[in-house]
């Protein structure tokens, strides 16, 4: 939405603006709903009159934290914005269709709404592509706010009791129960992150739909786009006590919008991008049709930040925590990251992997030069043939078919037998 800092909206005009967390749409101004202030408009302007409800709202204590939610973006707001954040959050949870906020700046309202949505993935009924309506009163420092709800019937709170809303809530609970069944009692932050990451990828198909912007798409319909994937990761990690934030930004290669996560693992921040990891057609040949060859791309769970940031840039609307850690990168954890192309080191590595009954040999390089050298020599080298022969001998096979894949941006090679 274009900034309107030098423009005031007279009472009686309703501004319709899509400020969903993922897509901005220009919407023409429309006349205000009849029930909104009419006769008292002039008196309000002259006397700086505030409704009793607004005066009461200003006196309420503003909670600085909420159990079960990390609320990273709330902490970046000023005091007035934090008050409006709590007002907005409470009203959305109550499925209120039109409510007051104790702020009135057009851009400020957008900023607060974005913070609420980014902090609260569970609000699936407002994480959509629909317009949001604001009534701004001339000379007043409060407004009326009307989000657009998805799911359920037509009447406010009755929507929360609809069959489809209850089905979505049940699917969310089922997902948490499934994750809990997969985790040991003393699961570490990384074990939780790895389990959630794998679960989302295995149960979700990347597809545009009416539900693709929220966790209903993931848990209820099993299909979503990046916004749905990132919301689901955030929802589940928070449920199991791992601090996680929703990040929105841009793909630098295509300038398209993208969403991903940052998670705090053992006190350090890491990127997580389940959307990019969900690539069923990544491998060459017919590997994707072979159940025994199914594998999860672990490259987007705690990738090297400087490599990830070459492709994706976060929005500047909010500051993000610093991300420099690499200790929980999959290849670091599994001795599969190499600083140079060394065929003998790779030989030791693939034998170790095969000795551990792995059908996947995947390794990465810490720099582009080593990666390009490996890409040039490894696929046609004697060492690859040795790896194939070693795999066949270890498994007692007379022949084997293998498939490969390359992640150029992360300097990774995959070979799957």
Secondary structure, DSSP 8 states (H G I E B T S, - for coil): ----TT----TTEEEEEEE-SS-EEE---EE--TTS--TTHHHHHHHT---HHHHHHHTS---S-BTTB--TTGGGS-HHHHHHHHHHHHHHHTT-SSEEES---HHHHHHHHHHHHHH-TT-TTT-SS--EEEEE-TT-S-EEEE----SS-SSGGGGGGSHHHHHHHHHHHHHHHHHHHHS-TT--HHHHHHHHHHHHHHH-EE---TTTTSHHHHHTSSEE-HHHHHHHHHHHHHHTT--EEEEEEEETTT--EEEEEEEEETTEEEEE-HHHH--TT-SSTTGGG-GGG----GGGBS--HHHHTTTEEE-SSS--------TT-HHHHTT-EESS--HHHHHHHHHHHHHTT-SEEEEEESSHHHHHHHHHHGGGSHHHHHHHHHHHHHHT-S----EEEEEGGGTEEEEE-
